Amino acid sequence: MKKLLFQFAAVIICSLLVFAPGAAQKKSQAKDPRATVNNFFSLLKAGSYAALYDFLPSELQRQITREQLSLSLKRLDSFIAIERLEIGRVQQRGDFAVVDTTIYGRLKKPQAINGEEITEGRIAAQQFLLREGGQWKIATADNRAQSYFLKRNPEFSSQFQISQPRFEFKQKGKWAALGRPPRNRP
């Protein structure tokens, strides 16, 4: 179970790297964080990986090439099919924003855990955004990226309600986190 959770989490975290602020902007020049996240997700789901690079803030673009990002996302696509995105609360203050998201995916190679086949997973994670050059750019939501971002923007954490990502799998028709019983939520 831990191995499956780790694999799913790694896949989703890789997809969040693509959710860097800015890629969504290029598609339709979105002026608000919600639209940016929606645009980015549409490109991700369509497999337009190279276009997602434009959503990254310039600082992240200096750390990864367009080709590296595309390759990383193609590996993700071989493991999981991203199916849908739900957007929850949007917090915005000046040139920063936090968007609560839940990303749903289906494992392309189902895993057996305790005799049951696991095919679906989801992650509830916050997308950190910043406005750069008049456009919203998406910063990743994994712990390492959050720490990096917060160190460079110390005022950010005092302005927003920050939460840790939650990973869950569907077991016996219900969502369950590792080590917890299934919940009765759709």
NORKA-V328089 format. One record per backbone hydrogen bond with DSSP energy under -1.0 kcal/mol. NH is the residue of the N-H (numbers start at 1). CO is the residue of the C=O. Records with the same first field share a line. If there is no record, write none. Layout:
BEGIN
NH: CO, CO
END
This chain:
BEGIN
5: 1
6: 2
7: 3
8: 4
9: 5
10: 6
11: 7
12: 8
13: 9
14: 10
15: 11
16: 12
17: 13
21: 137
23: 20
26: 22
28: 24
29: 25
36: 32
37: 33
38: 34
39: 35
40: 36
41: 37
42: 38
43: 39
44: 40
45: 41
46: 42
47: 44
48: 43
49: 47
54: 51
55: 52
56: 53
61: 57
62: 58
63: 60
64: 60
69: 65
70: 66
71: 67
72: 68
73: 69
74: 70
75: 71
76: 72
77: 73
78: 74
79: 76
80: 76
81: 106
83: 104
84: 104
86: 102
88: 100
91: 98
93: 96
96: 93
97: 129
98: 91
99: 127
100: 89
101: 125
102: 86
103: 123
104: 84
105: 121
106: 81
107: 119
108: 79
111: 118
113: 116
116: 113
118: 111
121: 105
122: 168
123: 103
124: 166
125: 101
127: 99
128: 139
129: 97
130: 137
131: 95
132: 135
135: 132
137: 130
138: 55
139: 128
146: 142
147: 143
148: 144
149: 145
150: 146
151: 147
152: 148
153: 149
156: 153
159: 156
160: 156
166: 124
168: 122
169: 176
170: 120
171: 174
174: 171
176: 169
180: 177
183: 175
185: 183
END
